[in-house]
Amino acid sequence: QEVVDFERLGEHAAAFQGHDVGFCCLGTTRAKAGADGFVRVDRDYVAQAAELARAGGCKHFVLQSSRGADAQSRFLYLRVKGEVENLVQAVGFDHCTILRPAVLLCRRQESRPMEWIAQQFLGAVACVFPTAHSVPVQTVARAMVACVLQPGEGKVRVLENGAIHELGKA
């Protein structure tokens, strides 16, 4: 495990050397980091990490993005997620898998009251419609590993929430 300073990520290029696969789940919230900080973490840091990974020999990059990611969106969150997807794809990995989960069901250390309410509601909805609006983080993690073991065809593969549930069952 390497600890890196994302403000000086280029100084940590050695940490990205010699890995066949890269997994990226890096992200923050606008509430926690402000709009500029959110863009820096969710787009800039991720894009730079992808470039360093590719330069270090990474062949398959797996990015956790978000349902609705769209570089043309009027909403900052979805626009930044769409922009970073485009930037990561442009790096030129042999394989690039992008996962677009819906609301992540998980326990958080920090307090996010509105997210907690949404998770409670969506957790109940998931009992009836398990793949519709949410996904447990454990399922996303299993899907990320499975997509490397079964890379599929094509250079870029985008997995929406239903496909994440399917692949995460393995």
DRENGUZA-352949 format. One record per residue: residue number from 0; x, y, z of N, C-alpha, C in turn. Coordinates in nm, 2 decimals, padded with zeros to 4 digits, m for minus. Layout:
+------+--------+--------+--------+--------+--------+--------+--------+--------+--------+
| resi |    n_x |    n_y |    n_z |   ca_x |   ca_y |   ca_z |    c_x |    c_y |    c_z |
+------+--------+--------+--------+--------+--------+--------+--------+--------+--------+
|  NUM |      X |      Y |      Z |      X |      Y |      Z |      X |      Y |      Z |
...
+------+--------+--------+--------+--------+--------+--------+--------+--------+--------+
END
This chain:
+------+--------+--------+--------+--------+--------+--------+--------+--------+--------+
| resi |    n_x |    n_y |    n_z |   ca_x |   ca_y |   ca_z |    c_x |    c_y |    c_z |
+------+--------+--------+--------+--------+--------+--------+--------+--------+--------+
|    0 |  00.08 | m00.12 |  00.00 |  00.00 |  00.00 |  00.00 |  00.09 |  00.12 |  00.00 |
|    1 |  00.06 |  00.22 | m00.09 |  00.13 |  00.34 | m00.10 |  00.04 |  00.46 | m00.06 |
|    2 |  00.09 |  00.55 |  00.02 |  00.02 |  00.67 |  00.05 |  00.08 |  00.78 | m00.04 |
|    3 | m00.01 |  00.85 | m00.11 |  00.04 |  00.95 | m00.20 | m00.02 |  01.08 | m00.17 |
|    4 |  00.04 |  01.19 | m00.21 | m00.01 |  01.33 | m00.19 | m00.07 |  01.36 | m00.33 |
|    5 | m00.20 |  01.37 | m00.34 | m00.27 |  01.39 | m00.47 | m00.23 |  01.53 | m00.52 |
|    6 | m00.20 |  01.62 | m00.44 | m00.16 |  01.75 | m00.49 | m00.02 |  01.75 | m00.56 |
|    7 |  00.05 |  01.64 | m00.53 |  00.19 |  01.62 | m00.59 |  00.19 |  01.48 | m00.65 |
|    8 |  00.09 |  01.44 | m00.72 |  00.08 |  01.30 | m00.76 |  00.19 |  01.26 | m00.86 |
|    9 |  00.24 |  01.36 | m00.94 |  00.35 |  01.33 | m01.03 |  00.47 |  01.28 | m00.96 |
|   10 |  00.49 |  01.32 | m00.84 |  00.61 |  01.28 | m00.76 |  00.60 |  01.14 | m00.71 |
|   11 |  00.48 |  01.08 | m00.73 |  00.46 |  00.94 | m00.68 |  00.45 |  00.84 | m00.80 |
|   12 |  00.50 |  00.88 | m00.91 |  00.49 |  00.79 | m01.03 |  00.53 |  00.65 | m01.01 |
|   13 |  00.63 |  00.63 | m00.93 |  00.68 |  00.50 | m00.90 |  00.58 |  00.41 | m00.84 |
|   14 |  00.48 |  00.46 | m00.77 |  00.37 |  00.38 | m00.71 |  00.28 |  00.33 | m00.81 |
|   15 |  00.28 |  00.38 | m00.93 |  00.20 |  00.34 | m01.04 |  00.27 |  00.25 | m01.14 |
|   16 |  00.39 |  00.21 | m01.11 |  00.47 |  00.13 | m01.20 |  00.44 | m00.02 | m01.18 |
|   17 |  00.43 | m00.10 | m01.29 |  00.43 | m00.24 | m01.28 |  00.30 | m00.31 | m01.25 |
|   18 |  00.19 | m00.24 | m01.26 |  00.06 | m00.30 | m01.23 | m00.02 | m00.32 | m01.36 |
|   19 | m00.08 | m00.44 | m01.38 | m00.16 | m00.47 | m01.50 | m00.29 | m00.41 | m01.49 |
|   20 | m00.35 | m00.39 | m01.37 | m00.49 | m00.34 | m01.35 | m00.49 | m00.23 | m01.25 |
|   21 | m00.57 | m00.13 | m01.28 | m00.59 | m00.02 | m01.19 | m00.74 | m00.01 | m01.16 |
|   22 | m00.77 |  00.01 | m01.03 | m00.90 |  00.03 | m00.98 | m00.91 |  00.17 | m00.92 |
|   23 | m01.02 |  00.25 | m00.96 | m01.03 |  00.38 | m00.91 | m01.17 |  00.40 | m00.86 |
|   24 | m01.18 |  00.43 | m00.73 | m01.31 |  00.47 | m00.67 | m01.30 |  00.60 | m00.60 |
|   25 | m01.20 |  00.68 | m00.64 | m01.18 |  00.81 | m00.58 | m01.29 |  00.91 | m00.60 |
|   26 | m01.33 |  00.98 | m00.49 | m01.43 |  01.08 | m00.50 | m01.46 |  01.15 | m00.37 |
|   27 | m01.52 |  01.26 | m00.38 | m01.56 |  01.34 | m00.26 | m01.70 |  01.39 | m00.29 |
|   28 | m01.74 |  01.49 | m00.21 | m01.87 |  01.55 | m00.23 | m01.85 |  01.70 | m00.24 |
|   29 | m01.94 |  01.77 | m00.31 | m01.94 |  01.91 | m00.32 | m01.95 |  01.97 | m00.18 |
|   30 | m02.04 |  01.91 | m00.10 | m02.06 |  01.97 |  00.03 | m01.93 |  01.96 |  00.12 |
|   31 | m01.85 |  01.86 |  00.10 | m01.73 |  01.84 |  00.18 | m01.61 |  01.92 |  00.12 |
|   32 | m01.60 |  01.93 | m00.01 | m01.48 |  01.99 | m00.07 | m01.51 |  02.12 | m00.14 |
|   33 | m01.64 |  02.16 | m00.16 | m01.67 |  02.28 | m00.24 | m01.67 |  02.24 | m00.38 |
|   34 | m01.72 |  02.32 | m00.47 | m01.73 |  02.29 | m00.61 | m01.59 |  02.27 | m00.67 |
|   35 | m01.50 |  02.36 | m00.65 | m01.37 |  02.35 | m00.70 | m01.30 |  02.22 | m00.65 |
|   36 | m01.31 |  02.20 | m00.52 | m01.25 |  02.08 | m00.47 | m01.31 |  01.95 | m00.52 |
|   37 | m01.44 |  01.95 | m00.54 | m01.50 |  01.83 | m00.60 | m01.45 |  01.81 | m00.74 |
|   38 | m01.44 |  01.91 | m00.82 | m01.38 |  01.89 | m00.96 | m01.24 |  01.84 | m00.95 |
|   39 | m01.16 |  01.90 | m00.86 | m01.02 |  01.86 | m00.85 | m01.01 |  01.71 | m00.81 |
|   40 | m01.08 |  01.67 | m00.72 | m01.08 |  01.53 | m00.67 | m01.14 |  01.43 | m00.78 |
|   41 | m01.26 |  01.46 | m00.81 | m01.34 |  01.36 | m00.89 | m01.30 |  01.36 | m01.04 |
|   42 | m01.24 |  01.47 | m01.09 | m01.20 |  01.47 | m01.23 | m01.04 |  01.47 | m01.24 |
|   43 | m00.98 |  01.58 | m01.19 | m00.84 |  01.60 | m01.21 | m00.75 |  01.49 | m01.15 |
|   44 | m00.77 |  01.46 | m01.02 | m00.69 |  01.36 | m00.96 | m00.71 |  01.22 | m01.03 |
|   45 | m00.83 |  01.19 | m01.06 | m00.86 |  01.06 | m01.13 | m00.79 |  01.05 | m01.26 |
|   46 | m00.81 |  01.16 | m01.34 | m00.74 |  01.16 | m01.47 | m00.59 |  01.15 | m01.46 |
|   47 | m00.53 |  01.22 | m01.37 | m00.39 |  01.21 | m01.35 | m00.34 |  01.08 | m01.31 |
|   48 | m00.42 |  01.01 | m01.22 | m00.39 |  00.88 | m01.17 | m00.40 |  00.78 | m01.29 |
|   49 | m00.50 |  00.80 | m01.37 | m00.51 |  00.71 | m01.49 | m00.39 |  00.73 | m01.58 |
|   50 | m00.35 |  00.85 | m01.61 | m00.23 |  00.87 | m01.69 | m00.10 |  00.81 | m01.63 |
|   51 | m00.08 |  00.82 | m01.50 |  00.03 |  00.76 | m01.44 |  00.03 |  00.61 | m01.44 |
|   52 | m00.09 |  00.56 | m01.43 | m00.11 |  00.41 | m01.43 | m00.08 |  00.36 | m01.57 |
|   53 | m00.12 |  00.43 | m01.68 | m00.10 |  00.39 | m01.81 |  00.05 |  00.40 | m01.84 |
|   54 |  00.12 |  00.51 | m01.80 |  00.26 |  00.52 | m01.82 |  00.34 |  00.42 | m01.75 |
|   55 |  00.28 |  00.37 | m01.64 |  00.35 |  00.26 | m01.56 |  00.32 |  00.12 | m01.61 |
|   56 |  00.25 |  00.11 | m01.72 |  00.22 | m00.02 | m01.77 |  00.09 | m00.08 | m01.75 |
|   57 |  00.00 | m00.01 | m01.69 | m00.14 | m00.06 | m01.66 | m00.21 | m00.09 | m01.80 |
|   58 | m00.27 | m00.20 | m01.81 | m00.34 | m00.24 | m01.93 | m00.49 | m00.23 | m01.92 |
|   59 | m00.55 | m00.25 | m01.80 | m00.69 | m00.25 | m01.77 | m00.72 | m00.15 | m01.66 |
|   60 | m00.80 | m00.05 | m01.69 | m00.83 |  00.05 | m01.58 | m00.98 |  00.04 | m01.56 |
|   61 | m01.02 |  00.03 | m01.43 | m01.16 |  00.01 | m01.39 | m01.20 |  00.14 | m01.31 |
|   62 | m01.29 |  00.21 | m01.36 | m01.33 |  00.33 | m01.29 | m01.48 |  00.33 | m01.24 |
|   63 | m01.49 |  00.36 | m01.12 | m01.63 |  00.37 | m01.06 | m01.67 |  00.52 | m01.09 |
|   64 | m01.78 |  00.53 | m01.16 | m01.84 |  00.66 | m01.20 | m01.97 |  00.67 | m01.13 |
|   65 | m02.07 |  00.71 | m01.21 | m02.21 |  00.73 | m01.15 | m02.31 |  00.71 | m01.26 |
|   66 | m02.43 |  00.66 | m01.22 | m02.54 |  00.66 | m01.31 | m02.57 |  00.80 | m01.35 |
|   67 | m02.60 |  00.82 | m01.48 | m02.63 |  00.95 | m01.54 | m02.51 |  01.03 | m01.57 |
|   68 | m02.39 |  00.98 | m01.56 | m02.27 |  01.06 | m01.60 | m02.29 |  01.11 | m01.74 |
|   69 | m02.26 |  01.24 | m01.76 | m02.28 |  01.30 | m01.90 | m02.20 |  01.43 | m01.90 |
|   70 | m02.10 |  01.43 | m01.98 | m02.01 |  01.55 | m01.99 | m02.09 |  01.68 | m02.04 |
|   71 | m02.21 |  01.66 | m02.09 | m02.29 |  01.77 | m02.13 | m02.40 |  01.81 | m02.03 |
|   72 | m02.40 |  01.75 | m01.91 | m02.51 |  01.77 | m01.82 | m02.50 |  01.91 | m01.76 |
|   73 | m02.61 |  01.97 | m01.72 | m02.62 |  02.10 | m01.65 | m02.58 |  02.08 | m01.51 |
|   74 | m02.58 |  01.96 | m01.45 | m02.55 |  01.94 | m01.31 | m02.41 |  01.91 | m01.30 |
|   75 | m02.34 |  01.98 | m01.21 | m02.20 |  01.96 | m01.19 | m02.16 |  01.82 | m01.16 |
|   76 | m02.22 |  01.75 | m01.07 | m02.18 |  01.61 | m01.04 | m02.18 |  01.52 | m01.16 |
|   77 | m02.29 |  01.52 | m01.24 | m02.30 |  01.44 | m01.35 | m02.21 |  01.48 | m01.46 |
|   78 | m02.19 |  01.61 | m01.48 | m02.10 |  01.66 | m01.58 | m01.95 |  01.62 | m01.55 |
|   79 | m01.91 |  01.64 | m01.43 | m01.77 |  01.60 | m01.39 | m01.75 |  01.45 | m01.41 |
|   80 | m01.85 |  01.37 | m01.37 | m01.84 |  01.22 | m01.39 | m01.83 |  01.19 | m01.54 |
|   81 | m01.90 |  01.26 | m01.62 | m01.89 |  01.24 | m01.77 | m01.76 |  01.28 | m01.82 |
|   82 | m01.71 |  01.39 | m01.78 | m01.58 |  01.44 | m01.82 | m01.47 |  01.35 | m01.79 |
|   83 | m01.47 |  01.30 | m01.66 | m01.36 |  01.21 | m01.62 | m01.37 |  01.08 | m01.70 |
|   84 | m01.49 |  01.03 | m01.73 | m01.50 |  00.91 | m01.81 | m01.43 |  00.93 | m01.94 |
|   85 | m01.46 |  01.04 | m02.01 | m01.40 |  01.07 | m02.14 | m01.25 |  01.08 | m02.12 |
|   86 | m01.20 |  01.15 | m02.02 | m01.05 |  01.17 | m02.00 | m00.99 |  01.03 | m01.98 |
|   87 | m01.05 |  00.94 | m01.90 | m00.99 |  00.81 | m01.87 | m00.99 |  00.73 | m02.00 |
|   88 | m01.10 |  00.73 | m02.08 | m01.10 |  00.66 | m02.20 | m00.99 |  00.71 | m02.30 |
|   89 | m00.96 |  00.83 | m02.30 | m00.87 |  00.89 | m02.39 | m00.72 |  00.85 | m02.36 |
|   90 | m00.70 |  00.80 | m02.24 | m00.56 |  00.77 | m02.20 | m00.51 |  00.65 | m02.28 |
|   91 | m00.60 |  00.56 | m02.33 | m00.55 |  00.46 | m02.42 | m00.52 |  00.33 | m02.36 |
|   92 | m00.59 |  00.29 | m02.26 | m00.57 |  00.16 | m02.20 | m00.62 |  00.05 | m02.30 |
|   93 | m00.56 | m00.07 | m02.28 | m00.60 | m00.19 | m02.37 | m00.75 | m00.21 | m02.34 |
|   94 | m00.79 | m00.21 | m02.21 | m00.93 | m00.22 | m02.16 | m00.96 | m00.12 | m02.06 |
|   95 | m01.08 | m00.06 | m02.07 | m01.12 |  00.04 | m01.98 | m01.27 |  00.00 | m01.94 |
|   96 | m01.29 | m00.02 | m01.82 | m01.43 | m00.06 | m01.77 | m01.48 |  00.06 | m01.68 |
|   97 | m01.59 |  00.11 | m01.71 | m01.65 |  00.21 | m01.64 | m01.78 |  00.16 | m01.57 |
|   98 | m01.79 |  00.17 | m01.44 | m01.91 |  00.12 | m01.37 | m01.99 |  00.25 | m01.33 |
|   99 | m02.12 |  00.24 | m01.36 | m02.21 |  00.35 | m01.33 | m02.32 |  00.31 | m01.23 |
|  100 | m02.28 |  00.29 | m01.11 | m02.38 |  00.25 | m01.01 | m02.48 |  00.36 | m00.98 |
|  101 | m02.60 |  00.32 | m00.94 | m02.70 |  00.41 | m00.88 | m02.65 |  00.45 | m00.74 |
|  102 | m02.75 |  00.48 | m00.65 | m02.71 |  00.52 | m00.52 | m02.64 |  00.40 | m00.45 |
|  103 | m02.53 |  00.43 | m00.39 | m02.45 |  00.33 | m00.32 | m02.51 |  00.31 | m00.18 |
|  104 | m02.54 |  00.18 | m00.15 | m02.58 |  00.15 | m00.01 | m02.46 |  00.11 |  00.07 |
|  105 | m02.43 |  00.19 |  00.17 | m02.32 |  00.16 |  00.26 | m02.33 |  00.24 |  00.39 |
|  106 | m02.24 |  00.21 |  00.48 | m02.23 |  00.28 |  00.60 | m02.12 |  00.38 |  00.59 |
|  107 | m02.14 |  00.50 |  00.63 | m02.04 |  00.61 |  00.62 | m02.00 |  00.65 |  00.76 |
|  108 | m01.88 |  00.70 |  00.77 | m01.83 |  00.75 |  00.90 | m01.89 |  00.89 |  00.93 |
|  109 | m01.89 |  00.97 |  00.82 | m01.94 |  01.11 |  00.84 | m02.09 |  01.11 |  00.83 |
|  110 | m02.15 |  01.21 |  00.89 | m02.30 |  01.22 |  00.89 | m02.35 |  01.29 |  00.76 |
|  111 | m02.44 |  01.22 |  00.69 | m02.50 |  01.28 |  00.57 | m02.65 |  01.25 |  00.58 |
|  112 | m02.72 |  01.33 |  00.66 | m02.86 |  01.30 |  00.69 | m02.95 |  01.27 |  00.57 |
|  113 | m02.94 |  01.36 |  00.46 | m03.02 |  01.34 |  00.34 | m02.99 |  01.21 |  00.27 |
|  114 | m02.86 |  01.17 |  00.27 | m02.82 |  01.05 |  00.20 | m02.87 |  00.93 |  00.29 |
|  115 | m02.86 |  00.94 |  00.42 | m02.91 |  00.84 |  00.51 | m03.06 |  00.81 |  00.48 |
|  116 | m03.14 |  00.92 |  00.47 | m03.28 |  00.90 |  00.44 | m03.30 |  00.83 |  00.31 |
|  117 | m03.23 |  00.88 |  00.21 | m03.24 |  00.82 |  00.07 | m03.20 |  00.67 |  00.08 |
|  118 | m03.09 |  00.64 |  00.15 | m03.05 |  00.50 |  00.16 | m03.16 |  00.41 |  00.23 |
|  119 | m03.22 |  00.47 |  00.33 | m03.33 |  00.39 |  00.40 | m03.44 |  00.36 |  00.31 |
|  120 | m03.48 |  00.46 |  00.23 | m03.59 |  00.45 |  00.14 | m03.56 |  00.36 |  00.03 |
|  121 | m03.44 |  00.38 | m00.03 | m03.40 |  00.29 | m00.14 | m03.37 |  00.15 | m00.10 |
|  122 | m03.32 |  00.13 |  00.02 | m03.30 |  00.00 |  00.08 | m03.43 | m00.08 |  00.08 |
|  123 | m03.54 | m00.01 |  00.12 | m03.67 | m00.07 |  00.12 | m03.72 | m00.10 | m00.02 |
|  124 | m03.70 | m00.01 | m00.11 | m03.74 | m00.03 | m00.25 | m03.66 | m00.14 | m00.31 |
|  125 | m03.54 | m00.16 | m00.27 | m03.45 | m00.27 | m00.32 | m03.51 | m00.41 | m00.29 |
|  126 | m03.59 | m00.41 | m00.18 | m03.65 | m00.54 | m00.15 | m03.74 | m00.59 | m00.26 |
|  127 | m03.81 | m00.49 | m00.32 | m03.90 | m00.52 | m00.43 | m03.84 | m00.51 | m00.57 |
|  128 | m03.76 | m00.41 | m00.59 | m03.69 | m00.39 | m00.72 | m03.54 | m00.38 | m00.69 |
|  129 | m03.47 | m00.49 | m00.68 | m03.33 | m00.49 | m00.63 | m03.23 | m00.42 | m00.71 |
|  130 | m03.26 | m00.41 | m00.84 | m03.15 | m00.34 | m00.93 | m03.19 | m00.21 | m00.98 |
|  131 | m03.30 | m00.15 | m00.94 | m03.36 | m00.03 | m00.99 | m03.29 |  00.10 | m00.96 |
|  132 | m03.27 |  00.12 | m00.83 | m03.22 |  00.26 | m00.79 | m03.10 |  00.26 | m00.70 |
|  133 | m03.05 |  00.14 | m00.66 | m02.94 |  00.14 | m00.56 | m02.86 |  00.01 | m00.58 |
|  134 | m02.75 |  00.01 | m00.52 | m02.66 | m00.11 | m00.52 | m02.57 | m00.11 | m00.40 |
|  135 | m02.56 | m00.22 | m00.33 | m02.46 | m00.23 | m00.22 | m02.32 | m00.21 | m00.27 |
|  136 | m02.24 | m00.14 | m00.19 | m02.10 | m00.12 | m00.23 | m02.02 | m00.26 | m00.25 |
|  137 | m02.06 | m00.36 | m00.17 | m02.00 | m00.49 | m00.18 | m02.03 | m00.55 | m00.32 |
|  138 | m02.14 | m00.52 | m00.38 | m02.18 | m00.57 | m00.51 | m02.09 | m00.50 | m00.61 |
|  139 | m02.07 | m00.37 | m00.60 | m01.99 | m00.29 | m00.69 | m01.85 | m00.35 | m00.68 |
|  140 | m01.79 | m00.37 | m00.57 | m01.66 | m00.42 | m00.55 | m01.64 | m00.56 | m00.62 |
|  141 | m01.74 | m00.65 | m00.60 | m01.73 | m00.78 | m00.67 | m01.74 | m00.76 | m00.82 |
|  142 | m01.82 | m00.67 | m00.87 | m01.84 | m00.65 | m01.01 | m01.70 | m00.59 | m01.07 |
|  143 | m01.64 | m00.51 | m00.99 | m01.51 | m00.45 | m01.04 | m01.41 | m00.56 | m01.06 |
|  144 | m01.40 | m00.66 | m00.96 | m01.31 | m00.77 | m00.98 | m01.35 | m00.86 | m01.09 |
|  145 | m01.48 | m00.89 | m01.10 | m01.53 | m00.98 | m01.20 | m01.50 | m00.93 | m01.34 |
|  146 | m01.51 | m00.80 | m01.36 | m01.49 | m00.74 | m01.50 | m01.35 | m00.75 | m01.54 |
|  147 | m01.26 | m00.76 | m01.45 | m01.12 | m00.79 | m01.48 | m01.09 | m00.93 | m01.52 |
|  148 | m01.16 | m01.02 | m01.44 | m01.15 | m01.17 | m01.47 | m01.22 | m01.21 | m01.60 |
|  149 | m01.32 | m01.13 | m01.63 | m01.40 | m01.15 | m01.76 | m01.41 | m01.02 | m01.83 |
|  150 | m01.30 | m00.98 | m01.90 | m01.30 | m00.84 | m01.95 | m01.40 | m00.81 | m02.07 |
|  151 | m01.45 | m00.91 | m02.13 | m01.55 | m00.89 | m02.24 | m01.48 | m00.84 | m02.36 |
|  152 | m01.55 | m00.81 | m02.46 | m01.50 | m00.77 | m02.59 | m01.50 | m00.61 | m02.60 |
|  153 | m01.41 | m00.56 | m02.68 | m01.40 | m00.42 | m02.70 | m01.30 | m00.35 | m02.60 |
|  154 | m01.27 | m00.23 | m02.64 | m01.17 | m00.16 | m02.56 | m01.23 | m00.09 | m02.44 |
|  155 | m01.36 | m00.04 | m02.46 | m01.43 |  00.02 | m02.35 | m01.56 | m00.05 | m02.32 |
|  156 | m01.58 | m00.07 | m02.19 | m01.70 | m00.14 | m02.15 | m01.77 | m00.05 | m02.04 |
|  157 | m01.89 | m00.02 | m02.06 | m01.97 |  00.06 | m01.96 | m02.07 | m00.02 | m01.90 |
|  158 | m02.07 | m00.04 | m01.77 | m02.17 | m00.12 | m01.70 | m02.26 | m00.03 | m01.62 |
|  159 | m02.39 | m00.04 | m01.65 | m02.49 |  00.04 | m01.58 | m02.53 | m00.04 | m01.46 |
|  160 | m02.62 |  00.01 | m01.37 | m02.66 | m00.05 | m01.25 | m02.70 | m00.19 | m01.25 |
|  161 | m02.79 | m00.23 | m01.35 | m02.84 | m00.36 | m01.36 | m02.72 | m00.46 | m01.39 |
|  162 | m02.63 | m00.42 | m01.48 | m02.52 | m00.51 | m01.52 | m02.42 | m00.52 | m01.40 |
|  163 | m02.41 | m00.42 | m01.32 | m02.33 | m00.42 | m01.20 | m02.38 | m00.53 | m01.10 |
|  164 | m02.52 | m00.53 | m01.09 | m02.58 | m00.63 | m01.00 | m02.56 | m00.77 | m01.05 |
|  165 | m02.57 | m00.79 | m01.18 | m02.55 | m00.92 | m01.24 | m02.41 | m00.97 | m01.22 |
|  166 | m02.31 | m00.88 | m01.26 | m02.17 | m00.92 | m01.25 | m02.13 | m00.93 | m01.10 |
|  167 | m02.19 | m00.86 | m01.02 | m02.15 | m00.86 | m00.87 | m02.21 | m00.98 | m00.80 |
|  168 | m02.29 | m01.06 | m00.86 | m02.34 | m01.18 | m00.80 | m02.23 | m01.29 | m00.79 |
|  169 | m02.14 | m01.28 | m00.88 | m02.04 | m01.39 | m00.89 | m01.95 | m01.40 | m00.77 |
+------+--------+--------+--------+--------+--------+--------+--------+--------+--------+
END
